[in-house]
């Protein structure tokens, strides 16, 4: 829902939306031609309030929340509010310490929050996904997350082919080690909390076998079994709705 049912004069941005979708929602809510907000963001990039680490990329900084709409609302003004909300939540000792403890930058932590947001649909699993990411980074293992390929291709799907994993993109975490260059969406409170306070565990793999059943393991053998169950479930249910991808096993 773009309109907050409790307040018709508001715009609600759901957690995890990509920047392109946020732009489109602002255009729709303000009754502007498609592309207006995107153009405003590009023209006034220096005025958005993005931190230097963002290197001019708003992705990740359009914080999901409900924003008031008045007759004076403009695309630039709304974007500035979203960025201000996000940067406020990322500015502090807790974030800096969490990033340092996990050998990433605060911007890297935001990227990980976006991965957790894209890969899980509840706070508990988000915290586990964040731990898998940190564990794989610590072992110099490629992340191999389908969500990053989906982002590069501008799609949302659970089907990732061998050809997809060879995609020539810095967001291809099968081909490129480390974190993707930017967030892959705009994470909300739960995802940020997951990146700051990841769950404790040795997990290196996970897969959502079916909605509500995401399995985490440190065993490649167990991961293969879980993936087999995932494939069997998909064969019986061709259009699954659950999020969650499975880092490859050797």
KARAFEN-V636110 format. One record per backbone hydrogen bond with DSSP energy under -0.5 kcal/mol. NH is the residue of the N-H (numbers start at 1). CO is the residue of the C=O. If there is no record, write none. Layout:
BEGIN
[[NH/CO] [NH/CO]]
END
This chain:
BEGIN
[[4/2] [4/7] [5/3] [7/4] [10/8] [11/67] [12/2] [13/11] [13/65] [14/12] [16/186] [17/14] [21/18] [22/18] [23/19] [24/20] [25/21] [26/22] [27/23] [28/24] [29/25] [30/26] [31/27] [31/28] [32/27] [36/33] [39/35] [40/36] [41/37] [42/38] [43/39] [44/40] [45/42] [47/44] [48/45] [54/51] [55/52] [57/54] [58/56] [61/58] [63/61] [63/82] [67/11] [67/65] [69/9] [73/70] [78/74] [79/75] [80/76] [81/77] [82/78] [83/79] [84/80] [85/81] [86/82] [87/83] [88/84] [89/85] [90/86] [91/87] [92/90] [96/92] [97/93] [98/94] [99/95] [100/96] [101/97] [102/98] [102/99] [103/100] [104/99] [109/105] [110/106] [111/107] [112/108] [113/109] [114/110] [115/111] [116/112] [117/113] [118/114] [119/115] [120/116] [126/122] [127/123] [128/124] [129/125] [130/126] [131/127] [132/128] [133/129] [134/130] [135/131] [136/132] [137/133] [138/134] [139/135] [140/137] [141/136] [144/173] [146/144] [148/145] [149/145] [150/146] [151/147] [152/148] [153/149] [154/150] [154/151] [155/150] [160/158] [165/161] [166/163] [167/164] [169/167] [172/169] [173/171] [175/172] [176/172] [183/59] [186/17] [187/185] [192/188] [193/189] [194/190] [195/191] [196/192] [197/193] [199/127] [204/217] [205/217] [207/215] [209/207] [209/213] [210/213] [213/210] [215/207] [215/213] [217/205] [220/218] [223/219] [224/220] [225/221] [226/222] [227/223] [228/224] [229/225] [230/226] [231/227] [232/228] [233/229] [234/230] [235/231] [236/232] [237/233] [247/245]]
END
